[in-house]
Amino acid sequence: MRHATFLARATALALLVVGTAACPTERSEALDPSTLPDDVRADYAVFAHTCSKCHSLQRPLASGITDDMEWKRYVAKMRLQPGSGITIADEEPVLRFLHYYSRREIEAKTQAMSPDGGPQ
Amino acid sequence: MKRLLLPFALLLACAVAVAWPAPAAALDRNFVGSAQVDYSLVPTHHDARTFPNGFDGFTTELAGKIAVDFNDHLSANMKLCFGCHGFEADMMYFDYRIRDEINIRAGRFSPTFGAFNLRHDPANHRTSDKPLPYDMGRMLRMRQWNLGVLPSPFPDNGVEVNGTHAFGARTQVDYAVYAVAGFKGASGGSDIDFQASRSPSSYYVDNNGRPAGGGRTSVAVKLGELSDVVLGASAMYGTYDPDNKLSYLIYGGDLTLRLNRTNVRIEYLARRTEFDTANQAAWKYTIAPQRGNFFVKHGGYVEVEQPMTRDLDLILRGDGMLRDGNVAADSQLSAHSTVVRGTLGLAYVVIAGLRVKASTEVWKFSDTDETNRTFELGFHAGLVGTF
């Protein structure tokens, strides 16, 4: 009986791990640097390094923010969190990358909504 | 009925804040959340059930947070979470930033202590559980140990002044000082009652009217384009009983090193807690006439987090606690009890926003339990979503 209970629980645990990990979907919270323009890669590296210290990159990338002023306020707020470790030197490259990323998101959305740019 | 009022009020406030039309002036709102379901298995225990000394089976942690920036100087944060202890107002505060060096925070928040608490949300750390010094219920034998040194998060009501000053582009110093209600415990108590401290059943009202105080300072140095180090020190002092006779002092230091994609985190903290000695029979050992009215619980961890691919992180962690001092007469602990744990974990991104966490833990206790065991093996499998 004890073995049966253990087996059932171990199976549930294994299913949870394997089942979710085996989902054949597009993934990655981080961007693939090779898909970025050359002049953006260094900025992205600073962004990825800085913004993954306390939370996943999904938080800023999926936030829906596209306004530069809002990003500026957001990044300053993160920098000023006690113990964030984000320095003033980090702000500029991070904001440059977020500007690029926001423009890219807006373009992608615009293209998807245009009559000939949507899904076929 | 009253227990439902708080979560209902908070949910309603969240809904109103999100749905309220933005005025013409810039008002930035950011709504984020996370959910973690974790399955814990302890096969070494004689009947593979650890409750009430540990949560064995599925546990969930849910959280929703809204941050509102009114302008460059004023912002508000509200976070509601649900865990093993029910609904909790984790954040409900305003930040009034006068300049980088002076920010006034008022409301309900976790006072700044240590390095881990910034990452206490399950979406923000890569293992299902927290380092032992900050454990809030996932450790084995949690009742005997009364959780970690400082169970995280530790939201409280009060005021904090914090700030940052940059010395050039690569170095900056942070500080925080605060006064909060403080932890709670019974009159004539033997330790802090963490459940009572965070329970909304007493309407988050202080039990002794005397604030607890503390602070933290840290220095961050950028070593290279993708490398930095943060060194911090924290302390907190207060009384936990209604009569203000029993004090606690928590202190610690932390080091966070980031070398390219590798994260190394080292943290130590200790809590000196006074207890009531009026009833000698309540204690296992004779009360020493000098310095016999307190115990010290030390805790520390070393953690290395190494991304293996863009989607897979490897986590290695060693952590432990040492409790020095008298214990309750019926306790399974001794005057010098230790627990050491080694963890090997993996975190894997299934799809952007969804991550699988799996870890194996090896536990070694200095004291035997009721079945004469000192060794345990544990497994965690969790799924955490974030937005």
Interface residues (C-beta under 8 A of the other chain):
Chain A: R2 T5 F6 R9 A10 A12 L13 A14 L16 V17 T20 A21 C23 T25 E26 R27 S28 E29 A30 D32 A42 A45 V46 H49 K53 C54 H55 S56 Q58 R59 L61 A62 S63 I65 M69 E70 R73 Y74 K77 R79 L80 Q81 P82 G83 S84 G85 I86 T87 I88 A89 D90
Chain B: A26 D28 N30 V32 Y39 L41 P43 D47 A48 D69 D72 S75 R97 D100 N103 T112 A115 L118 R119 D121 A123 N124 N162 G163 T164 A166 A169 R170 T171 Q172 D174 Y175 A176 R216 S218 A220 K222 E225 L226 D228 V230 G232 T256 R258 N260 R261 N263 R310 D311 Y348 V349 V350 I351 A352 G353 L354 R355 V356 A358 F379 A381 G382 L383 T386 F387
